[in-house]
Amino acid sequence: MAENPTTLHTPEPPAVPLDEHRLTPAAHLAGDMEAATVTGARSVSLRELQFPLQIGLRGEIGSESAQLIEKELGFELPSRVGQVTGDPMGLHVLWLSPDDFLAVDVSTRQQPGDSDRYIDALAGKPGHAVELSANRTVLELVGAAARDVLAKSCHADLHPREFGVNTAITTNLGKVPIYLHRAGEDVWRIYPRQSFADFTVRWLLDGMKEFAQDEVL
């Protein structure tokens, strides 16, 4: 009698959480950023946010596509230069151009499939939604001296009368193109492309040095 062949099944290894496999673009500078923190009256600190969700959205304001996007967001898209809608400490949207927006959620780490509901909502309609979390890193500069650090090399007018809380623009930091978002009174978020992360962090750290010294009156 012929023997039945035996099939060996090798158990698959347990899934490893995504975050155990990835590092942020400036992770190697985390220690330098922490060490550069300045406290006191001229406080300033720098950190890199950990994989915030970023989704590029396209749709003409007032169109059916924009309305479908807004339904998924739970709030309206920004409609003018500099405007940010939503929660700056959670899900919010930056205006980039009349029909181009960046949705960002700083309260959660990006995971595969996070953009699917926006993509599905626009199926067959003009416009699009695309996962962009790997395109730019997000640096957060905080403290009483944060604006002064940025003002050294950002040509935009950062005075509060012109650049209020929850304003975001496209500008340059030195020679690096960035998105700049004032998320709080002394909270600034800088969005360089990932390939510029190392340079941008080192640039900002250099700009922070003077605030660790006693102010010269």
C-alpha positions in Angstrom: 0.0 0.0 0.0 1.3 3.4 -1.0 2.1 5.7 1.9 0.3 9.1 2.1 2.8 11.9 1.5 3.4 14.0 4.6 3.3 17.8 4.1 5.3 19.8 6.6 3.9 23.2 7.6 6.4 25.7 8.9 4.6 28.1 11.2 5.0 31.7 10.2 6.8 33.9 12.6 4.7 36.3 14.6 4.1 39.7 13.0 6.5 42.4 14.2 4.9 45.8 14.8 5.8 48.2 12.0 7.5 50.8 14.2 10.1 48.2 15.2 11.4 48.2 11.6 11.6 51.9 10.9 13.5 55.0 12.1 12.7 58.6 11.5 15.0 60.5 9.1 16.7 62.4 11.9 16.6 59.6 14.5 20.4 59.6 14.7 20.3 63.2 15.9 17.8 62.6 18.7 20.4 62.9 21.4 21.8 66.1 19.9 18.4 67.6 19.9 17.7 66.7 23.5 21.1 68.0 24.6 20.5 71.3 22.9 17.3 72.1 24.9 17.5 75.5 26.5 15.4 76.3 29.6 14.5 79.6 31.3 13.4 82.9 29.8 14.9 82.1 26.4 13.7 78.5 26.2 13.8 76.6 23.0 13.8 72.9 22.2 13.7 70.8 19.1 12.3 67.3 18.4 11.3 65.1 15.5 7.7 63.9 15.5 7.3 60.1 15.2 5.8 59.1 11.9 2.7 61.5 11.8 0.2 60.6 9.2 0.4 62.8 6.1 -2.0 62.6 3.2 -2.0 64.7 0.1 -5.5 65.8 -1.0 -6.6 67.4 -4.3 -10.0 68.8 -5.0 -11.5 72.1 -6.0 -13.2 73.9 -3.0 -17.0 73.6 -3.3 -16.8 70.7 -5.7 -18.3 67.3 -5.0 -14.8 65.9 -4.6 -14.0 68.5 -1.9 -17.3 67.7 -0.1 -16.5 64.0 -0.1 -13.1 64.7 1.4 -14.6 67.0 4.0 -17.1 64.4 5.0 -14.2 62.0 5.7 -12.2 64.6 7.6 -15.2 65.8 9.6 -14.4 69.5 8.9 -13.9 71.9 6.0 -10.9 72.2 3.9 -8.9 75.5 4.2 -9.9 78.0 1.5 -7.1 80.6 1.5 -3.4 81.1 1.8 -2.0 80.3 5.2 -5.2 78.8 6.6 -5.2 75.6 8.6 -8.4 73.8 9.5 -9.0 71.1 12.1 -7.2 70.4 15.3 -3.5 71.4 15.3 -2.8 68.9 18.0 -4.7 66.1 16.1 -6.0 65.9 12.5 -5.7 69.1 10.6 -5.2 70.3 7.0 -2.7 72.8 5.6 -3.5 74.9 2.5 -0.9 74.5 -0.2 -2.6 75.9 -3.2 -6.3 76.5 -4.3 -6.9 72.8 -4.9 -3.9 71.2 -3.1 -3.9 70.3 0.6 -1.9 68.3 3.2 -3.8 66.5 5.9 -1.7 65.8 8.9 -2.5 63.9 12.1 0.2 64.4 14.8 -1.8 62.4 17.4 -1.2 59.1 15.8 1.5 57.2 14.0 1.0 56.4 10.3 0.0 52.8 9.5 -0.6 51.1 6.2 -4.1 51.7 4.9 -4.7 55.0 6.8 -5.4 56.9 3.6 -7.7 54.2 2.1 -11.0 55.9 3.1 -10.0 59.1 1.4 -9.0 57.2 -1.7 -12.2 55.2 -1.7 -14.3 58.3 -1.2 -12.9 59.9 -4.4 -13.2 56.8 -6.5 -14.2 57.9 -10.0 -14.3 61.6 -9.1 -11.9 64.4 -10.0 -9.1 64.9 -7.5 -7.1 62.4 -5.5 -5.8 61.3 -2.1 -2.2 59.9 -1.8 -0.2 58.7 1.2 2.7 61.2 1.7 4.0 60.2 5.2 7.3 59.1 3.8 7.8 62.4 1.8 8.6 64.8 4.6 9.6 64.6 8.3 8.0 67.0 10.9 10.3 68.9 13.2 8.8 70.7 16.2 10.5 73.8 17.6 9.1 75.0 20.9 9.8 77.8 23.3 10.0 81.5 23.9 13.0 81.8 21.6 11.6 79.5 18.8 10.5 82.3 16.6 13.9 84.1 16.9 15.7 80.9 15.9 13.5 80.7 12.7 13.8 84.4 12.0 17.5 84.1 11.5 17.1 82.2 8.2 13.4 82.3 7.2 12.5 85.3 5.0 8.8 85.2 5.9 7.4 87.7 8.3 7.0 85.7 11.5 5.7 88.5 13.6 2.5 87.5 15.4 0.5 90.3 13.7 1.2 88.7 10.3 1.8 85.0 11.3 -0.8 84.1 13.9 -1.4 80.8 15.6 -2.5 78.1 13.2 -1.0 79.7 10.1 1.0 77.6 7.7 2.9 78.6 4.6 5.4 77.3 2.0 8.8 79.0 2.5 12.5 78.4 2.8 14.7 77.8 5.9 18.1 78.9 4.6 18.1 77.1 1.3 15.8 74.3 2.3 12.2 74.4 1.0 9.8 73.7 3.9 6.2 74.0 5.0 6.1 76.1 8.2 3.1 75.8 10.6 2.7 77.8 13.8 0.7 75.2 15.7 0.6 77.1 19.1 1.8 80.3 20.7 5.4 79.1 20.9 5.0 75.9 18.9 6.4 75.8 15.3 6.4 72.8 13.0 8.9 72.6 10.1 8.3 70.1 7.2 11.5 69.5 5.2 11.7 66.7 2.7 13.2 63.6 4.3 16.5 64.0 2.4 17.0 67.4 4.0 16.2 66.2 7.5 19.8 65.9 8.7 20.8 69.3 7.3 17.7 71.0 8.7 18.1 69.7 12.2 21.8 70.7 12.3 20.9 74.1 10.9 18.3 74.6 13.7 20.6 73.3 16.4 23.2 75.8 15.3 20.7 78.6 15.5 19.7 77.6 19.0 23.2 77.8 20.5 23.1 81.5 21.3 20.1 81.1 23.5 22.0 78.8 25.9 24.2 81.8 26.7 23.4 84.7 28.9 21.7 87.5 27.0 24.0 90.5 26.2 22.1 93.7 27.0 
